[in-house]
Amino acid sequence: MKSALPPIKGYLPSTLIEWEGKLSSIVFLPTCNFRCPFCHASHLVLCPEKLETVPFEPIAAHLRENKGWIDGVVI
């Protein structure tokens, strides 16, 4: 039985901030049980149903096209 992926609510193709010294992509998933006052993604926590769901295939295609450049994916 294949498990379903959670909905993806955001994608950042490249960042140098999230993983020090590495070029990474970011996949944003909805909901979180923390309520950090400094969270920059509170919209993902408080109202994810208002955000568009990003299909996985374009993300996978981007990662395949940039294989060798993108060091990893931050979730």
Secondary structure, 3 states (H helix, E strand, C coil): CCCCCCCECEEEEEECCCCCCCCEEEEECCCCCCCCCCCCCHHHHHCHHHCCCECHHHHHHHHHHCECCECEEEC
